[in-house]
Amino acid sequence: MMRRTGQIFAAVFIVLGALLVIRGLWNGVWPVSLQLIAGAALIVYGVLRLRVL
């Protein structure tokens, strides 16, 4: 049960991260926005969490 919940949370982190990256790229890559950095961090955290589970 806990493994499934962890997978769901990891998937949510990845989706939220992807949305933040898309929003950060909306007006161009430079200057790097906080949304882009936060989105990338959420994606990395979600992927690492999936690998650990």
PDB file of N, CA, C and O in Angstrom:
ATOM      1  N   MET A   1       0.821  -1.199   0.000  1.00  0.00           N
ATOM      2  CA  MET A   1       0.000   0.000   0.000  1.00  0.00           C
ATOM      3  C   MET A   1       0.865   1.263   0.000  1.00  0.00           C
ATOM      4  O   MET A   1       0.600   2.197  -0.757  1.00  0.00           O
ATOM      5  N   MET A   2       1.893   1.292   0.844  1.00  0.00           N
ATOM      6  CA  MET A   2       2.764   2.465   0.919  1.00  0.00           C
ATOM      7  C   MET A   2       3.543   2.656  -0.382  1.00  0.00           C
ATOM      8  O   MET A   2       3.806   3.786  -0.792  1.00  0.00           O
ATOM      9  N   ARG A   3       3.909   1.554  -1.023  1.00  0.00           N
ATOM     10  CA  ARG A   3       4.638   1.651  -2.282  1.00  0.00           C
ATOM     11  C   ARG A   3       3.782   2.320  -3.346  1.00  0.00           C
ATOM     12  O   ARG A   3       4.267   3.160  -4.105  1.00  0.00           O
ATOM     13  N   ARG A   4       2.516   1.949  -3.400  1.00  0.00           N
ATOM     14  CA  ARG A   4       1.595   2.532  -4.386  1.00  0.00           C
ATOM     15  C   ARG A   4       1.398   4.028  -4.122  1.00  0.00           C
ATOM     16  O   ARG A   4       1.371   4.830  -5.055  1.00  0.00           O
ATOM     17  N   THR A   5       1.262   4.393  -2.861  1.00  0.00           N
ATOM     18  CA  THR A   5       1.098   5.800  -2.497  1.00  0.00           C
ATOM     19  C   THR A   5       2.343   6.593  -2.881  1.00  0.00           C
ATOM     20  O   THR A   5       2.238   7.713  -3.381  1.00  0.00           O
ATOM     21  N   GLY A   6       3.505   6.023  -2.652  1.00  0.00           N
ATOM     22  CA  GLY A   6       4.753   6.679  -3.037  1.00  0.00           C
ATOM     23  C   GLY A   6       4.853   6.880  -4.531  1.00  0.00           C
ATOM     24  O   GLY A   6       5.329   7.918  -4.989  1.00  0.00           O
ATOM     25  N   GLN A   7       4.407   5.891  -5.302  1.00  0.00           N
ATOM     26  CA  GLN A   7       4.420   6.007  -6.758  1.00  0.00           C
ATOM     27  C   GLN A   7       3.484   7.108  -7.227  1.00  0.00           C
ATOM     28  O   GLN A   7       3.805   7.849  -8.156  1.00  0.00           O
ATOM     29  N   ILE A   8       2.326   7.216  -6.585  1.00  0.00           N
ATOM     30  CA  ILE A   8       1.366   8.261  -6.952  1.00  0.00           C
ATOM     31  C   ILE A   8       1.949   9.632  -6.664  1.00  0.00           C
ATOM     32  O   ILE A   8       1.852  10.535  -7.495  1.00  0.00           O
ATOM     33  N   PHE A   9       2.559   9.799  -5.484  1.00  0.00           N
ATOM     34  CA  PHE A   9       3.176  11.081  -5.141  1.00  0.00           C
ATOM     35  C   PHE A   9       4.308  11.418  -6.107  1.00  0.00           C
ATOM     36  O   PHE A   9       4.443  12.570  -6.521  1.00  0.00           O
ATOM     37  N   ALA A  10       5.113  10.441  -6.465  1.00  0.00           N
ATOM     38  CA  ALA A  10       6.216  10.675  -7.401  1.00  0.00           C
ATOM     39  C   ALA A  10       5.668  11.112  -8.760  1.00  0.00           C
ATOM     40  O   ALA A  10       6.211  12.026  -9.380  1.00  0.00           O
ATOM     41  N   ALA A  11       4.607  10.470  -9.223  1.00  0.00           N
ATOM     42  CA  ALA A  11       3.994  10.848 -10.500  1.00  0.00           C
ATOM     43  C   ALA A  11       3.440  12.272 -10.438  1.00  0.00           C
ATOM     44  O   ALA A  11       3.565  13.030 -11.400  1.00  0.00           O
ATOM     45  N   VAL A  12       2.836  12.632  -9.320  1.00  0.00           N
ATOM     46  CA  VAL A  12       2.311  13.993  -9.158  1.00  0.00           C
ATOM     47  C   VAL A  12       3.448  15.008  -9.186  1.00  0.00           C
ATOM     48  O   VAL A  12       3.317  16.066  -9.802  1.00  0.00           O
ATOM     49  N   PHE A  13       4.569  14.697  -8.522  1.00  0.00           N
ATOM     50  CA  PHE A  13       5.720  15.592  -8.540  1.00  0.00           C
ATOM     51  C   PHE A  13       6.245  15.788  -9.958  1.00  0.00           C
ATOM     52  O   PHE A  13       6.591  16.902 -10.348  1.00  0.00           O
ATOM     53  N   ILE A  14       6.304  14.700 -10.727  1.00  0.00           N
ATOM     54  CA  ILE A  14       6.800  14.778 -12.097  1.00  0.00           C
ATOM     55  C   ILE A  14       5.870  15.618 -12.962  1.00  0.00           C
ATOM     56  O   ILE A  14       6.333  16.442 -13.751  1.00  0.00           O
ATOM     57  N   VAL A  15       4.566  15.416 -12.823  1.00  0.00           N
ATOM     58  CA  VAL A  15       3.603  16.184 -13.612  1.00  0.00           C
ATOM     59  C   VAL A  15       3.663  17.668 -13.244  1.00  0.00           C
ATOM     60  O   VAL A  15       3.691  18.525 -14.127  1.00  0.00           O
ATOM     61  N   LEU A  16       3.683  17.975 -11.940  1.00  0.00           N
ATOM     62  CA  LEU A  16       3.786  19.372 -11.516  1.00  0.00           C
ATOM     63  C   LEU A  16       5.093  20.003 -11.994  1.00  0.00           C
ATOM     64  O   LEU A  16       5.118  21.157 -12.420  1.00  0.00           O
ATOM     65  N   GLY A  17       6.161  19.241 -11.920  1.00  0.00           N
ATOM     66  CA  GLY A  17       7.450  19.738 -12.406  1.00  0.00           C
ATOM     67  C   GLY A  17       7.412  20.029 -13.895  1.00  0.00           C
ATOM     68  O   GLY A  17       7.933  21.050 -14.344  1.00  0.00           O
ATOM     69  N   ALA A  18       6.801  19.138 -14.663  1.00  0.00           N
ATOM     70  CA  ALA A  18       6.694  19.348 -16.108  1.00  0.00           C
ATOM     71  C   ALA A  18       5.864  20.598 -16.409  1.00  0.00           C
ATOM     72  O   ALA A  18       6.211  21.375 -17.298  1.00  0.00           O
ATOM     73  N   LEU A  19       4.779  20.788 -15.674  1.00  0.00           N
ATOM     74  CA  LEU A  19       3.960  21.983 -15.884  1.00  0.00           C
ATOM     75  C   LEU A  19       4.735  23.255 -15.550  1.00  0.00           C
ATOM     76  O   LEU A  19       4.620  24.257 -16.257  1.00  0.00           O
ATOM     77  N   LEU A  20       5.520  23.218 -14.483  1.00  0.00           N
ATOM     78  CA  LEU A  20       6.334  24.385 -14.130  1.00  0.00           C
ATOM     79  C   LEU A  20       7.422  24.654 -15.171  1.00  0.00           C
ATOM     80  O   LEU A  20       7.713  25.808 -15.482  1.00  0.00           O
ATOM     81  N   VAL A  21       8.017  23.595 -15.704  1.00  0.00           N
ATOM     82  CA  VAL A  21       9.034  23.770 -16.749  1.00  0.00           C
ATOM     83  C   VAL A  21       8.400  24.384 -17.993  1.00  0.00           C
ATOM     84  O   VAL A  21       8.964  25.300 -18.591  1.00  0.00           O
ATOM     85  N   ILE A  22       7.243  23.887 -18.380  1.00  0.00           N
ATOM     86  CA  ILE A  22       6.547  24.440 -19.553  1.00  0.00           C
ATOM     87  C   ILE A  22       6.225  25.910 -19.316  1.00  0.00           C
ATOM     88  O   ILE A  22       6.425  26.747 -20.196  1.00  0.00           O
ATOM     89  N   ARG A  23       5.727  26.216 -18.128  1.00  0.00           N
ATOM     90  CA  ARG A  23       5.403  27.608 -17.797  1.00  0.00           C
ATOM     91  C   ARG A  23       6.662  28.472 -17.791  1.00  0.00           C
ATOM     92  O   ARG A  23       6.629  29.617 -18.242  1.00  0.00           O
ATOM     93  N   GLY A  24       7.763  27.937 -17.286  1.00  0.00           N
ATOM     94  CA  GLY A  24       9.018  28.676 -17.270  1.00  0.00           C
ATOM     95  C   GLY A  24       9.587  28.913 -18.653  1.00  0.00           C
ATOM     96  O   GLY A  24      10.236  29.932 -18.890  1.00  0.00           O
ATOM     97  N   LEU A  25       9.350  27.980 -19.578  1.00  0.00           N
ATOM     98  CA  LEU A  25       9.850  28.113 -20.950  1.00  0.00           C
ATOM     99  C   LEU A  25       8.929  28.947 -21.835  1.00  0.00           C
ATOM    100  O   LEU A  25       9.287  29.269 -22.968  1.00  0.00           O
ATOM    101  N   TRP A  26       7.768  29.292 -21.339  1.00  0.00           N
ATOM    102  CA  TRP A  26       6.752  29.979 -22.144  1.00  0.00           C
ATOM    103  C   TRP A  26       7.285  31.270 -22.755  1.00  0.00           C
ATOM    104  O   TRP A  26       6.994  31.570 -23.913  1.00  0.00           O
ATOM    105  N   ASN A  27       8.060  32.037 -21.991  1.00  0.00           N
ATOM    106  CA  ASN A  27       8.578  33.316 -22.488  1.00  0.00           C
ATOM    107  C   ASN A  27      10.043  33.231 -22.901  1.00  0.00           C
ATOM    108  O   ASN A  27      10.696  34.260 -23.078  1.00  0.00           O
ATOM    109  N   GLY A  28      10.553  32.046 -23.052  1.00  0.00           N
ATOM    110  CA  GLY A  28      11.944  31.873 -23.449  1.00  0.00           C
ATOM    111  C   GLY A  28      12.776  31.302 -22.309  1.00  0.00           C
ATOM    112  O   GLY A  28      12.380  31.340 -21.144  1.00  0.00           O
ATOM    113  N   VAL A  29      13.930  30.776 -22.674  1.00  0.00           N
ATOM    114  CA  VAL A  29      14.769  30.100 -21.691  1.00  0.00           C
ATOM    115  C   VAL A  29      15.560  31.106 -20.852  1.00  0.00           C
ATOM    116  O   VAL A  29      15.819  30.870 -19.672  1.00  0.00           O
ATOM    117  N   TRP A  30      15.936  32.213 -21.460  1.00  0.00           N
ATOM    118  CA  TRP A  30      16.777  33.174 -20.740  1.00  0.00           C
ATOM    119  C   TRP A  30      16.010  34.439 -20.480  1.00  0.00           C
ATOM    120  O   TRP A  30      15.356  34.908 -21.411  1.00  0.00           O
ATOM    121  N   PRO A  31      16.020  35.027 -19.337  1.00  0.00           N
ATOM    122  CA  PRO A  31      16.708  34.591 -18.129  1.00  0.00           C
ATOM    123  C   PRO A  31      16.001  33.402 -17.486  1.00  0.00           C
ATOM    124  O   PRO A  31      14.785  33.249 -17.597  1.00  0.00           O
ATOM    125  N   VAL A  32      16.774  32.579 -16.822  1.00  0.00           N
ATOM    126  CA  VAL A  32      16.221  31.382 -16.194  1.00  0.00           C
ATOM    127  C   VAL A  32      15.289  31.822 -15.066  1.00  0.00           C
ATOM    128  O   VAL A  32      15.668  32.611 -14.201  1.00  0.00           O
ATOM    129  N   SER A  33      14.073  31.301 -15.092  1.00  0.00           N
ATOM    130  CA  SER A  33      13.094  31.701 -14.090  1.00  0.00           C
ATOM    131  C   SER A  33      13.086  30.720 -12.917  1.00  0.00           C
ATOM    132  O   SER A  33      13.569  29.592 -13.014  1.00  0.00           O
ATOM    133  N   LEU A  34      12.528  31.187 -11.825  1.00  0.00           N
ATOM    134  CA  LEU A  34      12.401  30.346 -10.637  1.00  0.00           C
ATOM    135  C   LEU A  34      11.475  29.168 -10.919  1.00  0.00           C
ATOM    136  O   LEU A  34      11.680  28.080 -10.381  1.00  0.00           O
ATOM    137  N   GLN A  35      10.465  29.369 -11.751  1.00  0.00           N
ATOM    138  CA  GLN A  35       9.548  28.285 -12.103  1.00  0.00           C
ATOM    139  C   GLN A  35      10.281  27.169 -12.832  1.00  0.00           C
ATOM    140  O   GLN A  35      10.026  25.989 -12.589  1.00  0.00           O
ATOM    141  N   LEU A  36      11.183  27.540 -13.717  1.00  0.00           N
ATOM    142  CA  LEU A  36      11.957  26.544 -14.467  1.00  0.00           C
ATOM    143  C   LEU A  36      12.848  25.728 -13.536  1.00  0.00           C
ATOM    144  O   LEU A  36      12.936  24.506 -13.662  1.00  0.00           O
ATOM    145  N   ILE A  37      13.504  26.405 -12.610  1.00  0.00           N
ATOM    146  CA  ILE A  37      14.383  25.715 -11.655  1.00  0.00           C
ATOM    147  C   ILE A  37      13.567  24.804 -10.744  1.00  0.00           C
ATOM    148  O   ILE A  37      13.940  23.654 -10.514  1.00  0.00           O
ATOM    149  N   ALA A  38      12.448  25.321 -10.224  1.00  0.00           N
ATOM    150  CA  ALA A  38      11.603  24.516  -9.339  1.00  0.00           C
ATOM    151  C   ALA A  38      11.015  23.327 -10.085  1.00  0.00           C
ATOM    152  O   ALA A  38      10.930  22.231  -9.530  1.00  0.00           O
ATOM    153  N   GLY A  39      10.611  23.527 -11.323  1.00  0.00           N
ATOM    154  CA  GLY A  39      10.061  22.431 -12.120  1.00  0.00           C
ATOM    155  C   GLY A  39      11.088  21.340 -12.367  1.00  0.00           C
ATOM    156  O   GLY A  39      10.785  20.153 -12.243  1.00  0.00           O
ATOM    157  N   ALA A  40      12.301  21.743 -12.716  1.00  0.00           N
ATOM    158  CA  ALA A  40      13.362  20.761 -12.946  1.00  0.00           C
ATOM    159  C   ALA A  40      13.672  19.996 -11.663  1.00  0.00           C
ATOM    160  O   ALA A  40      13.891  18.785 -11.693  1.00  0.00           O
ATOM    161  N   ALA A  41      13.688  20.706 -10.538  1.00  0.00           N
ATOM    162  CA  ALA A  41      13.954  20.050  -9.255  1.00  0.00           C
ATOM    163  C   ALA A  41      12.856  19.047  -8.912  1.00  0.00           C
ATOM    164  O   ALA A  41      13.148  17.962  -8.410  1.00  0.00           O
ATOM    165  N   LEU A  42      11.600  19.398  -9.176  1.00  0.00           N
ATOM    166  CA  LEU A  42      10.500  18.470  -8.904  1.00  0.00           C
ATOM    167  C   LEU A  42      10.578  17.231  -9.795  1.00  0.00           C
ATOM    168  O   LEU A  42      10.304  16.120  -9.342  1.00  0.00           O
ATOM    169  N   ILE A  43      10.946  17.419 -11.042  1.00  0.00           N
ATOM    170  CA  ILE A  43      11.075  16.272 -11.950  1.00  0.00           C
ATOM    171  C   ILE A  43      12.185  15.343 -11.468  1.00  0.00           C
ATOM    172  O   ILE A  43      12.000  14.127 -11.414  1.00  0.00           O
ATOM    173  N   VAL A  44      13.326  15.906 -11.121  1.00  0.00           N
ATOM    174  CA  VAL A  44      14.447  15.093 -10.630  1.00  0.00           C
ATOM    175  C   VAL A  44      14.052  14.355  -9.357  1.00  0.00           C
ATOM    176  O   VAL A  44      14.333  13.165  -9.209  1.00  0.00           O
ATOM    177  N   TYR A  45      13.393  15.069  -8.431  1.00  0.00           N
ATOM    178  CA  TYR A  45      12.971  14.446  -7.174  1.00  0.00           C
ATOM    179  C   TYR A  45      11.971  13.313  -7.443  1.00  0.00           C
ATOM    180  O   TYR A  45      12.069  12.245  -6.838  1.00  0.00           O
ATOM    181  N   GLY A  46      11.022  13.541  -8.336  1.00  0.00           N
ATOM    182  CA  GLY A  46      10.038  12.505  -8.653  1.00  0.00           C
ATOM    183  C   GLY A  46      10.667  11.271  -9.275  1.00  0.00           C
ATOM    184  O   GLY A  46      10.313  10.145  -8.927  1.00  0.00           O
ATOM    185  N   VAL A  47      11.604  11.483 -10.200  1.00  0.00           N
ATOM    186  CA  VAL A  47      12.273  10.350 -10.847  1.00  0.00           C
ATOM    187  C   VAL A  47      13.117   9.579  -9.835  1.00  0.00           C
ATOM    188  O   VAL A  47      13.100   8.349  -9.819  1.00  0.00           O
ATOM    189  N   LEU A  48      13.850  10.301  -8.995  1.00  0.00           N
ATOM    190  CA  LEU A  48      14.654   9.610  -7.982  1.00  0.00           C
ATOM    191  C   LEU A  48      13.772   8.847  -7.005  1.00  0.00           C
ATOM    192  O   LEU A  48      14.117   7.743  -6.584  1.00  0.00           O
ATOM    193  N   ARG A  49      12.646   9.427  -6.648  1.00  0.00           N
ATOM    194  CA  ARG A  49      11.722   8.761  -5.731  1.00  0.00           C
ATOM    195  C   ARG A  49      11.153   7.489  -6.363  1.00  0.00           C
ATOM    196  O   ARG A  49      10.988   6.478  -5.681  1.00  0.00           O
ATOM    197  N   LEU A  50      10.855   7.539  -7.662  1.00  0.00           N
ATOM    198  CA  LEU A  50      10.364   6.333  -8.345  1.00  0.00           C
ATOM    199  C   LEU A  50      11.435   5.248  -8.380  1.00  0.00           C
ATOM    200  O   LEU A  50      11.130   4.067  -8.217  1.00  0.00           O
ATOM    201  N   ARG A  51      12.684   5.645  -8.590  1.00  0.00           N
ATOM    202  CA  ARG A  51      13.768   4.657  -8.660  1.00  0.00           C
ATOM    203  C   ARG A  51      14.032   3.997  -7.323  1.00  0.00           C
ATOM    204  O   ARG A  51      14.380   2.817  -7.271  1.00  0.00           O
ATOM    205  N   VAL A  52      13.869   4.748  -6.230  1.00  0.00           N
ATOM    206  CA  VAL A  52      14.102   4.213  -4.895  1.00  0.00           C
ATOM    207  C   VAL A  52      12.989   3.248  -4.505  1.00  0.00           C
ATOM    208  O   VAL A  52      13.237   2.232  -3.858  1.00  0.00           O
ATOM    209  N   LEU A  53      11.764   3.572  -4.903  1.00  0.00           N
ATOM    210  CA  LEU A  53      10.639   2.705  -4.571  1.00  0.00           C
ATOM    211  C   LEU A  53      10.742   1.480  -5.373  1.00  0.00           C
ATOM    212  O   LEU A  53       9.894   0.595  -5.261  1.00  0.00           O
TER     213      LEU A  53
END
